[in-house]
Amino acid sequence: MNAIELASLLCSRLCHDLMSPVGALNNGLELLADEQDPEMREKCLELLAESARASANKLKFFRLAFGAAGGFGDEIDTHEARTALEGLYGSDGKTELGWMVADDKLPKGAIKLLLNLAMIAGDALVRGGRLDVGAERRDGRLEMVIRAEGQRILLDPKLRETIARGSSGGEIEPRAAGAWLAHSLAAEAGGTIQLSDPADLVLMIGVTLPQA
C-alpha cells in the first residue's frame, strides 16, 4: 500500500465515523428552526450538544491516532492519549475504561499503535463492556496490552488477519485502516503483535516493541 492509498483509507474511515454525529447536528438544527414548543426546543438543544461533543471527541482521537498531533517530536504525553480514548469510549456509559500506563510520555509511534489497537478492541465490544489499556518498559522493551471483555465480542476475521499479517488476502477496506496502520507501525519498529484465540471469551492484544 502506498501513501495515497493509506490516506484515502484513513479519510474514508474518518468520514464514516463522523457521518452519524454530524448528521444528527444537521437534523437537530432543522428541528430547532421549525419547533416552537419550549420543551421540544430544549430537547433539540440537548441533541445538538450531544452530537457536537461526539464529533469533537472523535476528531480529537483521530487527530492523535492517525494525524500529526503532538508535533514532530519523538514522544507524546500519555495523558493526552488517555483523554482521547476516554472521549471516544468513556462518554457513552457503555464501556468502562481502565488505563494502566505509568509513563508520562511514550514514543509517538507507540502511542499511535496503542490507540489504533484500543480502537479496534473497543469497536469489538458491540454491547459495551470493559476496555483495559496498559503499557510498561521492561528489560529493554516496551510492552503494551489491550484487553476487552463484554457480553459480546466481535472482531472481524479480516481485521484480525490484517493486524497479524498486514493484509487479509484482498483489498483493504476503510474500516481496516487502523488494523493496517497498527501492523505497519509494529513492523517498522521491529516489534510484534499477538492476539488471543478467536474462541476465547476475552479479547487480548499484546505488543512488544524494542526500545530505541
C-alpha positions as CSV (number, residue, x, y, z in Angstrom):
1,M,0.0,0.0,0.0
2,N,1.3,3.4,-0.9
3,A,0.9,6.7,0.9
4,I,-2.0,7.8,-1.3
5,E,-4.0,4.6,-0.7
6,L,-3.4,4.8,3.1
7,A,-4.5,8.5,3.1
8,S,-7.7,7.5,1.2
9,L,-8.5,4.7,3.6
10,L,-8.0,7.0,6.7
11,C,-10.2,9.7,5.1
12,S,-12.9,7.2,4.4
13,R,-12.8,5.9,8.0
14,L,-12.9,9.4,9.4
15,C,-15.9,10.4,7.2
16,H,-17.7,7.2,8.1
17,D,-17.3,7.8,11.8
18,L,-18.3,11.5,11.7
19,M,-21.3,10.9,9.4
20,S,-23.6,10.0,12.3
21,P,-22.9,12.8,14.8
22,V,-22.7,15.5,12.0
23,G,-25.9,14.2,10.5
24,A,-27.5,14.4,14.0
25,L,-26.3,18.0,14.2
26,N,-27.9,18.8,10.9
27,N,-31.2,17.2,11.9
28,G,-31.2,19.0,15.2
29,L,-30.7,22.4,13.6
30,E,-33.6,21.7,11.2
31,L,-35.9,20.6,14.0
32,L,-34.9,23.7,16.1
33,A,-35.7,26.0,13.2
34,D,-39.3,24.8,12.9
35,E,-40.0,24.0,16.6
36,Q,-41.9,26.5,18.7
37,D,-42.6,24.4,21.8
38,P,-40.1,25.4,24.6
39,E,-39.8,21.8,25.9
40,M,-39.1,20.4,22.4
41,R,-36.6,23.2,21.7
42,E,-34.8,22.2,24.9
43,K,-34.6,18.6,23.7
44,C,-33.3,19.8,20.3
45,L,-30.5,21.8,22.1
46,E,-29.6,18.7,24.1
47,L,-29.3,16.7,20.9
48,L,-27.1,19.4,19.4
49,A,-24.9,19.5,22.4
50,E,-24.5,15.7,22.5
51,S,-23.8,15.5,18.7
52,A,-21.3,18.3,18.9
53,R,-19.5,16.6,21.8
54,A,-19.3,13.3,20.0
55,S,-17.9,14.9,16.9
56,A,-15.3,16.8,18.8
57,N,-14.3,13.6,20.7
58,K,-13.9,11.6,17.5
59,L,-11.8,14.4,15.9
60,K,-9.5,14.6,18.9
61,F,-9.0,10.8,18.9
62,F,-8.4,10.5,15.1
63,R,-6.0,13.5,15.2
64,L,-3.9,11.7,17.7
65,A,-4.3,8.1,16.3
66,F,-4.0,9.0,12.6
67,G,-2.6,12.5,12.3
68,A,0.4,14.6,13.3
69,A,-0.9,15.6,16.7
70,G,1.8,16.4,19.2
71,G,4.0,18.0,16.6
72,F,7.0,16.2,15.2
73,G,8.8,15.4,18.4
74,D,9.8,11.9,19.5
75,E,7.3,11.5,22.3
76,I,3.7,12.3,23.2
77,D,2.1,12.9,26.6
78,T,0.2,9.7,27.6
79,H,-2.4,11.8,29.4
80,E,-3.4,13.2,26.1
81,A,-3.8,9.7,24.7
82,R,-5.9,8.7,27.7
83,T,-8.2,11.8,27.3
84,A,-8.7,11.0,23.6
85,L,-9.6,7.3,24.4
86,E,-12.0,8.3,27.2
87,G,-13.7,10.8,24.9
88,L,-14.2,8.0,22.3
89,Y,-15.5,5.2,24.6
90,G,-16.0,6.5,28.1
91,S,-18.6,9.2,27.5
92,D,-21.5,6.9,26.4
93,G,-21.6,4.9,29.6
94,K,-21.5,1.6,27.7
95,T,-17.8,0.9,28.0
96,E,-15.7,1.2,31.2
97,L,-12.1,2.2,30.5
98,G,-9.1,1.1,32.5
99,W,-5.8,3.0,31.9
100,M,-2.6,1.4,33.3
101,V,0.2,3.4,31.7
102,A,2.7,4.7,34.2
103,D,4.9,6.7,31.9
104,D,4.1,10.3,31.4
105,K,5.4,10.1,27.8
106,L,5.8,7.4,25.2
107,P,7.2,7.4,21.6
108,K,4.8,8.8,19.1
109,G,4.7,5.6,17.1
110,A,3.9,3.6,20.3
111,I,1.0,6.0,21.2
112,K,-0.5,5.7,17.7
113,L,-0.1,1.9,17.8
114,L,-1.7,1.7,21.2
115,L,-4.7,3.9,20.2
116,N,-5.4,2.1,17.0
117,L,-5.4,-1.3,18.7
118,A,-7.5,0.1,21.5
119,M,-10.0,1.4,19.0
120,I,-10.2,-2.0,17.3
121,A,-10.8,-3.7,20.7
122,G,-13.3,-1.1,21.7
123,D,-15.3,-1.5,18.5
124,A,-15.3,-5.2,19.1
125,L,-17.3,-4.6,22.3
126,V,-20.6,-4.4,20.3
127,R,-22.7,-4.3,23.5
128,G,-20.2,-2.5,25.6
129,G,-18.1,-3.9,28.5
130,R,-14.7,-3.1,29.8
131,L,-11.6,-2.0,27.9
132,D,-8.2,-2.0,29.7
133,V,-5.1,-0.5,28.2
134,G,-1.6,-0.9,29.7
135,A,2.0,-0.2,28.9
136,E,5.3,-0.5,30.6
137,R,9.0,-0.5,29.9
138,R,10.7,-3.7,31.0
139,D,14.1,-5.4,30.1
140,G,14.9,-3.0,27.3
141,R,11.4,-3.4,25.7
142,L,8.1,-1.6,25.7
143,E,5.3,-3.9,26.3
144,M,1.6,-3.0,25.7
145,V,-1.6,-4.9,26.4
146,I,-5.2,-4.2,25.4
147,R,-7.9,-6.3,27.0
148,A,-11.6,-6.2,26.0
149,E,-14.3,-8.0,28.0
150,G,-18.0,-7.9,27.5
151,Q,-21.2,-9.8,26.8
152,R,-20.4,-10.0,23.1
153,I,-17.1,-9.5,21.4
154,L,-17.0,-9.5,17.7
155,L,-13.6,-9.0,15.9
156,D,-13.9,-9.5,12.2
157,P,-11.5,-12.2,10.9
158,K,-10.3,-9.8,8.2
159,L,-9.3,-7.3,10.9
160,R,-7.6,-10.0,12.9
161,E,-5.6,-11.1,9.9
162,T,-4.7,-7.6,8.9
163,I,-3.3,-6.9,12.3
164,A,-1.3,-10.1,12.2
165,R,-0.2,-10.1,8.6
166,G,-0.8,-6.6,7.2
167,S,-3.5,-7.8,4.8
168,S,-6.4,-10.2,4.6
169,G,-5.7,-11.6,1.2
170,G,-7.7,-9.0,-0.7
171,E,-8.3,-5.2,-0.9
172,I,-8.1,-3.5,2.5
173,E,-11.4,-1.8,3.4
174,P,-11.6,1.6,5.1
175,R,-12.7,0.0,8.4
176,A,-9.4,-1.9,8.4
177,A,-7.2,1.2,8.1
178,G,-6.4,1.2,11.8
179,A,-5.5,-2.5,11.7
180,W,-3.2,-2.0,8.7
181,L,-1.6,1.1,10.4
182,A,-1.1,-0.9,13.6
183,H,0.6,-3.7,11.8
184,S,2.8,-1.3,9.9
185,L,3.9,0.7,13.0
186,A,4.8,-2.5,14.8
187,A,6.7,-3.9,11.9
188,E,8.6,-0.7,11.3
189,A,9.7,-0.6,14.9
190,G,10.8,-4.2,14.8
191,G,8.1,-5.3,17.2
192,T,5.4,-8.0,17.3
193,I,1.7,-8.1,17.9
194,Q,-0.1,-11.2,19.3
195,L,-3.8,-11.8,19.6
196,S,-5.8,-14.2,21.7
197,D,-7.6,-17.1,20.2
198,P,-10.9,-16.2,18.4
199,A,-12.7,-18.8,20.7
200,D,-11.6,-17.0,23.9
201,L,-14.2,-15.1,25.8
202,V,-11.8,-12.2,26.3
203,L,-10.0,-10.4,23.6
204,M,-6.3,-9.8,24.3
205,I,-3.9,-7.9,22.1
206,G,-0.2,-7.9,23.2
207,V,2.6,-5.8,21.7
208,T,6.3,-5.9,22.2
209,L,8.5,-3.1,20.9
210,P,12.3,-2.8,21.2
211,Q,13.2,0.5,22.9
212,A,15.3,2.9,20.8
